[in-house]
Amino acid sequence: MSPDPVGDWAASIDDPQSWNQYAYVEGNPLKMVDPNGTCGEISAGIGMSPSNSQDLLNLATEYGFNVAFPYAGEDKADSVADIAAAGIGANAGATVTAAAALDATNADDGGTGKIFLGFSGGAQANISGGVDSSMGTVAFYDPGLGLGQDIPAGSSVFMGGKAISDLVNTASALSGTHTGKLVPGCGHDVACAIKSSASLRKLLQAAGPCNHPTVFVRNPLTFVPLMPIMSFSPISFSLPQCHTEQISNTIYDQDGNVMSSSSGPSHLVCD
């Protein structure tokens, strides 16, 4: 036997048995499964980056998660506008970042299951990136959605109990078919929700740790090994900046004057 890898955060006042670090299976080892921790992905919200999200990174290390920062380096107003128009193809940069984290989580054979948690604008990034319940457990905390967007069927929704959370959830206009579970002690803070909600932690504890926990950061898209946090030099793949140029065919006379000019084929040029 070994202690719950989640540590002290596994304990909750509304789940007395959780205070026994060895009582993983709630007193029923024949029925309940004892996983090794959690494996999955968290997609962070607007304005979040590795430099200002230490609590979330600490949780990711404890759980063995992949973490995406789809809006790192982007102005908050621009992020809000991108999310609002996600249904017509905006939010592409955030989608690419979240999709990379989703793909890595799906490809990782660590653990005993998968979970994908989208927070605030990260919810829309995960949805645009293709998350659905066929991949594993899908959950959202204070999901910030674009116009006409909805939570995938079969998802679990958690909502903070303070003003900003109310604003985000109201603006997202969640479908009536998806009931959100209130986390009254937390506002718009996914780390607080994970620490405070026994129900959310149980979802996270339904799998096992990823073999290669990684942080995915936008602008440029960068993959950074997670453990130990921020102690590695980044191993990065930067998306090239590309544009289209058209080849022109121009004929000059002996004095340098243009005699004729025509447009040729286009080609892609990348920095």
Secondary structure, DSSP 4 states (H G I P E B T S, - for coil): ----TTGGGG-BTTBGGGGSTT-TTTT-TTTS----B--EEEE--TT--GGG-HHHHHHHHHHTEEEEETTTTS-HHHHHHHHHTGGGT--HHHHHHHHHHHHHHHH---SS--EEEEETHHHHHHHHTT--GGGSEEEEES----TT--PPTT-EEEEESSHHHHHHHHHHT--TTSPEEEETT-SS-HHHHHHH-HHHHHHHTTB---SS-EEEETTTTEEEE-SSTT-SPPEE-PPP-EEEEEEEEEEE-TTS-EEEEEEEEEEEEE-
